Amino acid sequence: MLKLIAPTAKSILSSCAKRKYRLASTPSFSRNFASSMPIYDDTLQQHQQCAHSLLILGKPGGGKGTISGKILHDFPQFRHVSTGDELRQHVRNKTALGIEAKKYMDEGCLVPDQIMIQMVMGDAVEAVEKGQSLLLDGFPRTMEQAVALDKNLDVDLVINLCIPNETIIERISDRWIHSASGRVYNYSYKPPKVMGLDDETGEPLVQREDDKPESVLKRLQKYEMATAPLVKYYEEKGVIQTFAGTESDVIYPNVKRWLDHQLAGDEAATV
């Protein structure tokens, strides 16, 4: 269920099988980012569709984006929010948010919570206005982020992808991109038609610094320290299911069965 907090907004109720949306005020952000916060109306219309907040946890390069795409195909009520994709877009566009985030990304550090939550909440409120549920991948990554997110979103579904480190290092090291468009290629399973060149423009492909083997290993080590405890956190909340394997096509059928079961009550609630 989504529980939103938006700037200068009053609490409102939205009926959906006795579910509620709550708007109050967002956590304060640093002065550098406060001016770029989106402004929302004081009230939102009531929504008839049940809404959920679904998180996908997993190591960097562990297939979160692939699984998200399959979920969006089979469960169109969800809106995808990939914080990694959004961050890279901000960096490419050299927005104030992107310039600040790039300082941390270049050093292999996690982007501060204020920046990440600001991005997530902008999409969250827009999704609720359209009666959509949220599908988040790439956030939260730390306990601090999870606690902060809980103040804004009522997380009721969590998928944890458990992929071996060796598989991830091999998978990410083979990944190259076309910088201008963001198109991604992988020499293991989705290679370009001509090695080193973008299929559509013929322009050279590049490998991001954080996709190089040494950077991947560093990110996995950071994950183990900062993100792994989230599994226990959500286990205690009773909202998580772990799926292990090395191939998304093998893992996803189990994910779909679990989601079908978890969302089965929504159709009855809207009749």
Long-range contacts (C-beta under 8 A, 24 or more apart in sequence): 1-50, 1-51, 1-52, 1-53, 1-154, 1-156, 2-51, 2-52, 2-53, 2-124, 2-127, 2-128, 2-133, 2-134, 2-153, 2-154, 3-53, 3-152, 3-153, 3-154, 4-121, 4-124, 4-125, 4-128, 4-152, 4-153, 5-121, 5-151, 5-152, 6-40, 6-121, 6-125, 7-37, 7-38, 7-39, 7-40, 8-39, 8-40, 8-42, 9-40, 9-41, 9-42, 9-43, 10-42, 10-43, 12-43, 12-44, 13-46, 14-44, 14-45, 14-46, 14-47, 14-128, 15-46, 15-48, 16-47, 16-48, 16-49, 16-50, 16-51, 16-269, 16-270, 17-50, 17-265, 17-266, 17-269, 17-270, 19-50, 19-51, 21-47, 21-51, 21-128, 26-117, 26-121, 26-152, 27-114, 27-117, 27-148, 27-151, 27-152, 29-114, 29-117, 29-118, 30-114, 32-96, 32-100, 33-96, 33-97, 33-100, 33-114, 33-115, 33-118, 36-95, 36-96, 36-97, 36-118, 37-118, 37-122, 38-122, 38-125, 40-125, 44-125, 44-128, 44-129, 45-129, 47-128, 47-131, 48-131, 48-270, 49-77, 49-131, 49-132, 49-270, 50-133, 50-266, 50-269, 50-270, 51-127, 51-128, 51-131, 51-132, 51-133, 51-134, 52-78, 52-133, 52-134, 52-156, 52-157, 52-263, 53-124, 53-133, 53-134, 53-136, 53-153, 53-154, 53-155, 53-156, 53-157, 54-78, 54-133, 54-134, 54-135, 54-136, 54-156, 54-157, 54-158, 54-159, 55-136, 55-137, 55-139, 55-140, 55-155, 55-157, 55-158, 55-159, 55-234, 56-135, 56-136, 56-137, 56-158, 56-159, 56-161, 57-158, 57-159, 57-160, 57-161, 57-227, 57-230, 57-231, 57-234, 57-240, 58-160, 58-161, 58-162, 58-163, 59-161, 59-163, 59-165, 59-168, 59-220, 59-223, 59-227, 60-168, 60-172, 60-216, 60-219, 60-220, 60-223, 61-163, 61-168, 61-169, 61-171, 61-172, 61-175, 61-216, 62-161, 62-163, 62-168, 63-161, 63-163, 63-248, 63-251, 64-137, 64-138, 64-161, 65-137, 66-248, 67-137, 67-159, 67-161, 67-248, 67-251, 67-252, 67-255, 68-135, 68-137, 70-248, 70-252, 70-255, 70-256, 71-135, 71-255, 71-256, 71-259, 72-135, 74-256, 74-259, 75-259, 75-263, 77-132, 77-133, 78-132, 78-133, 78-134, 78-135, 79-123, 79-127, 79-130, 79-132, 79-133, 79-134, 79-135, 80-135, 80-137, 81-120, 81-123, 81-124, 81-127, 81-134, 81-135, 81-136, 81-137, 81-139, 82-137, 82-138, 83-116, 83-119, 83-120, 83-136, 83-137, 83-138, 83-139, 84-137, 84-138, 85-182, 86-119, 87-111, 87-119, 88-182, 89-182, 90-119, 92-179, 92-182, 105-210, 106-209, 108-210, 108-215, 108-218, 108-219, 108-222, 110-141, 110-142, 110-222, 110-226, 113-142, 113-144, 113-145, 113-148, 116-140, 116-145, 117-145, 117-148, 117-149, 117-152, 120-149, 120-152, 120-153, 121-152, 124-152, 124-153, 140-230, 141-223, 141-226, 141-227, 141-230, 142-226, 142-227, 142-230, 143-226, 143-229, 143-230, 143-233, 146-230, 146-233, 146-234, 155-234, 155-237, 155-239, 156-239, 157-239, 157-259, 157-262, 158-234, 158-239, 158-240, 158-241, 159-240, 159-241, 159-243, 159-255, 159-258, 160-231, 160-234, 160-240, 160-241, 160-242, 160-243, 161-242, 161-243, 161-251, 162-242, 162-243, 162-244, 162-245, 163-244, 163-245, 163-246, 164-246, 165-220, 167-246, 168-216, 168-220, 169-213, 169-216, 169-217, 169-220, 172-211, 172-216, 173-211, 173-212, 173-213, 173-216, 175-207, 175-208, 175-211, 176-205, 176-206, 176-207, 176-211, 177-205, 177-206, 177-207, 177-208, 178-203, 178-205, 178-206, 179-206
